[in-house]
Amino acid sequence: MTRYAPYRIRPAAPADLGGVSALLTGASLPVEGVAEHFHSFLVAEFEGTIIGAMGLELYGDTALLRSAVVSPGRRKAGVGSLLFSRVLAFARMQGVKRLVLLTESAGDYFAGKGFRVIDAATVSGPVTRSVEFSGACPTHAVCMEMLV
């Protein structure tokens, strides 16, 4: 577990699913597929309340980065960056070589983390069967990748 300021980053527990789902819904992000991959999520917590989350869907050496969310009152405080650094470390430990994501609103944020925009049609393999690639994300979402 990592502590940064008053925030605690830790692996998601089954009991956290409701709080994470509420954050995602409040941010107009899809919740489909979250429960099935919740074992690969991290949460940020402040005084016992979930204030952020980020997860992976693992598909061999490719992973889908998904559900990156921070509660509105905690944005711009480093919570997302800390979550991302921990998710990236977890991905590397799992043997991930390529991270992909779909986003409507966080393209600039993830470009600053090293992702680049790609054509979603160039993504192949099992990751394309994920809920996000198969319809949970709008067709106009930007596809990005980062080599790990």
C-alpha positions in Angstrom: 0.0 0.0 0.0 1.2 3.5 -0.8 0.4 6.6 1.2 0.6 10.0 -0.5 -0.6 13.1 1.4 -3.9 11.9 3.0 -4.7 9.5 0.2 -4.3 5.7 0.4 -3.9 3.7 -2.8 -4.7 0.0 -2.4 -6.0 -3.0 -4.4 -9.8 -2.9 -4.8 -11.8 -5.2 -2.5 -15.2 -6.6 -3.5 -16.9 -4.3 -1.0 -15.5 -1.3 -3.0 -17.5 -2.1 -6.2 -20.5 0.0 -5.2 -18.4 3.1 -4.5 -16.4 2.7 -7.7 -19.5 2.2 -9.7 -21.0 5.3 -8.2 -17.9 7.3 -9.1 -18.0 6.0 -12.7 -21.7 6.7 -13.1 -21.3 10.2 -11.7 -18.5 10.8 -14.3 -20.6 9.3 -17.2 -18.2 6.4 -17.6 -19.3 2.9 -18.4 -19.6 0.4 -15.5 -20.2 -2.6 -17.8 -17.4 -5.1 -17.4 -16.0 -3.6 -14.2 -17.2 -6.4 -11.9 -15.6 -9.0 -14.1 -12.2 -7.3 -13.9 -12.4 -5.8 -10.4 -9.5 -8.0 -9.2 -7.2 -5.8 -11.4 -8.4 -2.4 -10.0 -6.8 -0.1 -7.6 -8.7 2.5 -5.5 -7.8 5.7 -3.9 -9.3 6.2 -0.5 -9.5 9.3 1.8 -10.8 8.8 5.4 -12.5 5.5 4.4 -14.2 6.9 1.3 -13.3 5.8 -2.2 -12.3 9.0 -4.1 -10.7 7.4 -7.2 -10.2 4.2 -9.1 -8.4 2.8 -12.1 -8.3 -0.7 -13.5 -6.9 -3.0 -16.1 -8.4 -5.7 -18.2 -5.6 -8.2 -18.9 -5.3 -9.9 -22.2 -1.9 -11.6 -22.3 0.7 -9.0 -23.0 -1.9 -6.3 -23.9 -4.1 -4.6 -21.3 -7.0 -2.3 -21.5 -6.6 0.6 -19.1 -10.1 1.6 -18.0 -12.3 3.3 -15.5 -9.9 6.1 -14.6 -11.9 8.3 -12.3 -11.3 10.7 -9.4 -14.1 12.4 -7.5 -14.7 16.0 -8.6 -13.6 17.5 -5.3 -10.3 15.6 -5.4 -9.1 16.3 -9.0 -5.9 18.1 -9.6 -4.5 16.8 -6.3 -2.3 14.1 -7.7 -4.7 11.2 -7.0 -5.0 10.2 -10.7 -1.2 10.4 -11.2 -0.6 8.2 -8.2 -3.2 5.7 -9.3 -1.7 5.6 -12.8 1.8 5.0 -11.6 0.6 2.1 -9.4 -1.5 0.6 -12.2 1.5 0.9 -14.6 3.7 -0.9 -12.1 1.1 -3.6 -11.7 0.8 -4.0 -15.5 4.6 -4.5 -15.8 4.5 -7.1 -13.0 1.8 -8.9 -15.1 4.0 -9.0 -18.2 2.0 -6.4 -20.0 3.9 -4.8 -23.0 1.1 -2.6 -24.4 -1.6 -0.6 -22.7 -4.6 0.6 -24.8 -7.5 2.8 -23.7 -10.6 4.5 -25.1 -11.5 8.0 -23.9 -13.8 10.8 -24.8 -12.4 13.4 -22.4 -9.0 12.4 -21.0 -6.9 12.3 -24.2 -4.7 15.2 -23.2 -4.2 13.8 -19.7 -3.1 10.4 -21.0 -0.9 12.0 -23.7 1.0 13.6 -20.9 1.5 10.1 -19.4 3.1 8.8 -22.6 0.1 7.5 -24.6 -0.3 8.3 -28.2 -3.4 8.4 -30.3 -3.9 5.4 -32.7 -6.6 4.2 -35.0 -8.8 1.8 -33.1 -9.0 -0.4 -36.2 -5.3 -1.2 -35.7 -6.0 -2.9 -32.3 -6.3 -6.6 -32.6 -6.4 -9.7 -30.4 -8.5 -10.6 -27.4 -8.7 -7.0 -26.1 -11.0 -6.1 -28.9 -13.6 -8.4 -27.3 -13.7 -6.3 -24.2 -16.9 -4.6 -23.3 -15.4 -1.2 -24.0 -14.2 -2.1 -27.5 -17.5 -4.0 -28.3 -19.8 -1.1 -27.5 -19.6 0.3 -24.0 -17.6 3.2 -25.3 -18.9 5.5 -28.1 -17.6 5.0 -31.6 -16.2 8.5 -31.5 -14.0 7.7 -28.4 -10.3 8.3 -29.0 -8.1 5.2 -28.9 -4.6 5.5 -27.4 -1.7 3.2 -26.7 1.4 3.1 -24.6 4.2 0.6 -24.9 5.2 -0.5 -21.4 
